[in-house]
Amino acid sequence: MVSIGYIEIKLYIPHSHSLKEKRMVIKRIKERIRNKFNVSVAEIDAHDKWQTSVIAVVTVSTSSGKADETLEKVVGFIEKLFPGIVESYHKEIM
């Protein structure tokens, strides 16, 4: 059976002083997540706020456990790259 994992991650980017700086950080995060985990990533909210972003990550797997594991690794990866940037997240496995 196929499982779909979805996670929304709210990020706080304290060192960003403009939308341009925020976009550069978010672009780098999205590219690195895509390359490392082979998942889909998009910024889905807070487009006009220069220190906040909400990204969504989606993965498809053969088991719900593998989907959940991948999403947890994504959160850990972001926290490792930018400590303290993850404000909160919400995960669903379907």
Biotite code that builds the C-alpha atoms (Angstrom):
import biotite.structure as struc

atoms = struc.array([
    struc.Atom([0.000, 0.000, 0.000], chain_id="A", res_id=1, res_name="MET", atom_name="CA", element="C"),
    struc.Atom([1.239, 3.493, -0.835], chain_id="A", res_id=2, res_name="VAL", atom_name="CA", element="C"),
    struc.Atom([1.555, 6.097, 1.929], chain_id="A", res_id=3, res_name="SER", atom_name="CA", element="C"),
    struc.Atom([1.755, 9.855, 1.514], chain_id="A", res_id=4, res_name="ILE", atom_name="CA", element="C"),
    struc.Atom([3.519, 11.910, 4.159], chain_id="A", res_id=5, res_name="GLY", atom_name="CA", element="C"),
    struc.Atom([2.919, 15.650, 4.504], chain_id="A", res_id=6, res_name="TYR", atom_name="CA", element="C"),
    struc.Atom([4.511, 18.114, 6.877], chain_id="A", res_id=7, res_name="ILE", atom_name="CA", element="C"),
    struc.Atom([4.110, 21.875, 7.333], chain_id="A", res_id=8, res_name="GLU", atom_name="CA", element="C"),
    struc.Atom([7.115, 23.517, 8.952], chain_id="A", res_id=9, res_name="ILE", atom_name="CA", element="C"),
    struc.Atom([6.977, 27.048, 10.329], chain_id="A", res_id=10, res_name="LYS", atom_name="CA", element="C"),
    struc.Atom([10.381, 28.689, 10.202], chain_id="A", res_id=11, res_name="LEU", atom_name="CA", element="C"),
    struc.Atom([11.662, 31.786, 11.992], chain_id="A", res_id=12, res_name="TYR", atom_name="CA", element="C"),
    struc.Atom([14.609, 33.457, 10.273], chain_id="A", res_id=13, res_name="ILE", atom_name="CA", element="C"),
    struc.Atom([15.919, 36.041, 12.779], chain_id="A", res_id=14, res_name="PRO", atom_name="CA", element="C"),
    struc.Atom([18.916, 37.202, 10.715], chain_id="A", res_id=15, res_name="HIS", atom_name="CA", element="C"),
    struc.Atom([16.748, 38.122, 7.699], chain_id="A", res_id=16, res_name="SER", atom_name="CA", element="C"),
    struc.Atom([16.286, 41.866, 7.252], chain_id="A", res_id=17, res_name="HIS", atom_name="CA", element="C"),
    struc.Atom([14.392, 41.856, 3.953], chain_id="A", res_id=18, res_name="SER", atom_name="CA", element="C"),
    struc.Atom([12.225, 39.663, 1.759], chain_id="A", res_id=19, res_name="LEU", atom_name="CA", element="C"),
    struc.Atom([15.195, 39.216, -0.561], chain_id="A", res_id=20, res_name="LYS", atom_name="CA", element="C"),
    struc.Atom([17.340, 37.773, 2.244], chain_id="A", res_id=21, res_name="GLU", atom_name="CA", element="C"),
    struc.Atom([14.488, 35.504, 3.352], chain_id="A", res_id=22, res_name="LYS", atom_name="CA", element="C"),
    struc.Atom([13.944, 34.214, -0.190], chain_id="A", res_id=23, res_name="ARG", atom_name="CA", element="C"),
    struc.Atom([17.642, 33.348, -0.508], chain_id="A", res_id=24, res_name="MET", atom_name="CA", element="C"),
    struc.Atom([17.567, 31.351, 2.740], chain_id="A", res_id=25, res_name="VAL", atom_name="CA", element="C"),
    struc.Atom([14.321, 29.562, 1.847], chain_id="A", res_id=26, res_name="ILE", atom_name="CA", element="C"),
    struc.Atom([15.556, 28.770, -1.658], chain_id="A", res_id=27, res_name="LYS", atom_name="CA", element="C"),
    struc.Atom([18.731, 27.226, -0.237], chain_id="A", res_id=28, res_name="ARG", atom_name="CA", element="C"),
    struc.Atom([16.769, 25.181, 2.321], chain_id="A", res_id=29, res_name="ILE", atom_name="CA", element="C"),
    struc.Atom([14.322, 23.907, -0.313], chain_id="A", res_id=30, res_name="LYS", atom_name="CA", element="C"),
    struc.Atom([17.080, 22.924, -2.743], chain_id="A", res_id=31, res_name="GLU", atom_name="CA", element="C"),
    struc.Atom([19.057, 21.061, -0.098], chain_id="A", res_id=32, res_name="ARG", atom_name="CA", element="C"),
    struc.Atom([15.974, 19.186, 1.146], chain_id="A", res_id=33, res_name="ILE", atom_name="CA", element="C"),
    struc.Atom([15.015, 18.181, -2.414], chain_id="A", res_id=34, res_name="ARG", atom_name="CA", element="C"),
    struc.Atom([18.523, 16.975, -3.201], chain_id="A", res_id=35, res_name="ASN", atom_name="CA", element="C"),
    struc.Atom([19.015, 15.010, 0.014], chain_id="A", res_id=36, res_name="LYS", atom_name="CA", element="C"),
    struc.Atom([15.575, 13.401, 0.437], chain_id="A", res_id=37, res_name="PHE", atom_name="CA", element="C"),
    struc.Atom([13.997, 13.341, -3.053], chain_id="A", res_id=38, res_name="ASN", atom_name="CA", element="C"),
    struc.Atom([10.771, 14.972, -1.797], chain_id="A", res_id=39, res_name="VAL", atom_name="CA", element="C"),
    struc.Atom([8.570, 17.830, -2.978], chain_id="A", res_id=40, res_name="SER", atom_name="CA", element="C"),
    struc.Atom([9.021, 21.163, -1.171], chain_id="A", res_id=41, res_name="VAL", atom_name="CA", element="C"),
    struc.Atom([7.196, 24.478, -1.481], chain_id="A", res_id=42, res_name="ALA", atom_name="CA", element="C"),
    struc.Atom([6.777, 27.682, 0.498], chain_id="A", res_id=43, res_name="GLU", atom_name="CA", element="C"),
    struc.Atom([3.049, 27.806, 1.252], chain_id="A", res_id=44, res_name="ILE", atom_name="CA", element="C"),
    struc.Atom([2.496, 30.772, 3.585], chain_id="A", res_id=45, res_name="ASP", atom_name="CA", element="C"),
    struc.Atom([3.936, 33.986, 5.045], chain_id="A", res_id=46, res_name="ALA", atom_name="CA", element="C"),
    struc.Atom([5.222, 35.100, 1.628], chain_id="A", res_id=47, res_name="HIS", atom_name="CA", element="C"),
    struc.Atom([5.173, 38.779, 2.624], chain_id="A", res_id=48, res_name="ASP", atom_name="CA", element="C"),
    struc.Atom([6.857, 38.421, 6.044], chain_id="A", res_id=49, res_name="LYS", atom_name="CA", element="C"),
    struc.Atom([10.618, 38.774, 6.045], chain_id="A", res_id=50, res_name="TRP", atom_name="CA", element="C"),
    struc.Atom([11.412, 36.687, 9.134], chain_id="A", res_id=51, res_name="GLN", atom_name="CA", element="C"),
    struc.Atom([8.765, 33.962, 8.893], chain_id="A", res_id=52, res_name="THR", atom_name="CA", element="C"),
    struc.Atom([8.087, 31.232, 6.369], chain_id="A", res_id=53, res_name="SER", atom_name="CA", element="C"),
    struc.Atom([5.926, 28.132, 6.179], chain_id="A", res_id=54, res_name="VAL", atom_name="CA", element="C"),
    struc.Atom([7.139, 25.334, 3.944], chain_id="A", res_id=55, res_name="ILE", atom_name="CA", element="C"),
    struc.Atom([5.426, 22.073, 3.059], chain_id="A", res_id=56, res_name="ALA", atom_name="CA", element="C"),
    struc.Atom([7.228, 18.826, 2.331], chain_id="A", res_id=57, res_name="VAL", atom_name="CA", element="C"),
    struc.Atom([5.517, 15.827, 0.734], chain_id="A", res_id=58, res_name="VAL", atom_name="CA", element="C"),
    struc.Atom([6.843, 12.300, 0.282], chain_id="A", res_id=59, res_name="THR", atom_name="CA", element="C"),
    struc.Atom([5.403, 9.113, -1.176], chain_id="A", res_id=60, res_name="VAL", atom_name="CA", element="C"),
    struc.Atom([6.508, 5.771, 0.222], chain_id="A", res_id=61, res_name="SER", atom_name="CA", element="C"),
    struc.Atom([5.601, 2.108, 0.343], chain_id="A", res_id=62, res_name="THR", atom_name="CA", element="C"),
    struc.Atom([4.936, 2.288, 4.093], chain_id="A", res_id=63, res_name="SER", atom_name="CA", element="C"),
    struc.Atom([3.650, 4.840, 6.567], chain_id="A", res_id=64, res_name="SER", atom_name="CA", element="C"),
    struc.Atom([6.667, 4.218, 8.806], chain_id="A", res_id=65, res_name="GLY", atom_name="CA", element="C"),
    struc.Atom([9.107, 5.074, 6.032], chain_id="A", res_id=66, res_name="LYS", atom_name="CA", element="C"),
    struc.Atom([7.153, 8.244, 5.144], chain_id="A", res_id=67, res_name="ALA", atom_name="CA", element="C"),
    struc.Atom([7.138, 9.316, 8.796], chain_id="A", res_id=68, res_name="ASP", atom_name="CA", element="C"),
    struc.Atom([10.869, 8.587, 9.125], chain_id="A", res_id=69, res_name="GLU", atom_name="CA", element="C"),
    struc.Atom([11.680, 10.657, 6.043], chain_id="A", res_id=70, res_name="THR", atom_name="CA", element="C"),
    struc.Atom([9.703, 13.656, 7.307], chain_id="A", res_id=71, res_name="LEU", atom_name="CA", element="C"),
    struc.Atom([11.347, 13.477, 10.734], chain_id="A", res_id=72, res_name="GLU", atom_name="CA", element="C"),
    struc.Atom([14.741, 13.388, 9.036], chain_id="A", res_id=73, res_name="LYS", atom_name="CA", element="C"),
    struc.Atom([13.800, 16.509, 7.042], chain_id="A", res_id=74, res_name="VAL", atom_name="CA", element="C"),
    struc.Atom([13.038, 18.409, 10.268], chain_id="A", res_id=75, res_name="VAL", atom_name="CA", element="C"),
    struc.Atom([16.301, 17.215, 11.825], chain_id="A", res_id=76, res_name="GLY", atom_name="CA", element="C"),
    struc.Atom([18.201, 18.222, 8.695], chain_id="A", res_id=77, res_name="PHE", atom_name="CA", element="C"),
    struc.Atom([16.782, 21.772, 8.804], chain_id="A", res_id=78, res_name="ILE", atom_name="CA", element="C"),
    struc.Atom([17.583, 22.070, 12.510], chain_id="A", res_id=79, res_name="GLU", atom_name="CA", element="C"),
    struc.Atom([21.129, 20.871, 11.856], chain_id="A", res_id=80, res_name="LYS", atom_name="CA", element="C"),
    struc.Atom([21.632, 23.391, 9.016], chain_id="A", res_id=81, res_name="LEU", atom_name="CA", element="C"),
    struc.Atom([20.084, 26.313, 10.917], chain_id="A", res_id=82, res_name="PHE", atom_name="CA", element="C"),
    struc.Atom([19.773, 25.640, 14.673], chain_id="A", res_id=83, res_name="PRO", atom_name="CA", element="C"),
    struc.Atom([16.675, 27.219, 16.216], chain_id="A", res_id=84, res_name="GLY", atom_name="CA", element="C"),
    struc.Atom([15.011, 28.064, 12.906], chain_id="A", res_id=85, res_name="ILE", atom_name="CA", element="C"),
    struc.Atom([12.174, 25.493, 13.218], chain_id="A", res_id=86, res_name="VAL", atom_name="CA", element="C"),
    struc.Atom([9.424, 27.167, 15.218], chain_id="A", res_id=87, res_name="GLU", atom_name="CA", element="C"),
    struc.Atom([6.831, 24.390, 14.900], chain_id="A", res_id=88, res_name="SER", atom_name="CA", element="C"),
    struc.Atom([5.593, 21.682, 12.568], chain_id="A", res_id=89, res_name="TYR", atom_name="CA", element="C"),
    struc.Atom([2.524, 19.587, 11.843], chain_id="A", res_id=90, res_name="HIS", atom_name="CA", element="C"),
    struc.Atom([2.786, 16.176, 10.211], chain_id="A", res_id=91, res_name="LYS", atom_name="CA", element="C"),
    struc.Atom([0.201, 13.884, 8.605], chain_id="A", res_id=92, res_name="GLU", atom_name="CA", element="C"),
    struc.Atom([0.551, 10.422, 7.097], chain_id="A", res_id=93, res_name="ILE", atom_name="CA", element="C"),
    struc.Atom([-2.214, 9.250, 4.751], chain_id="A", res_id=94, res_name="MET", atom_name="CA", element="C"),
])
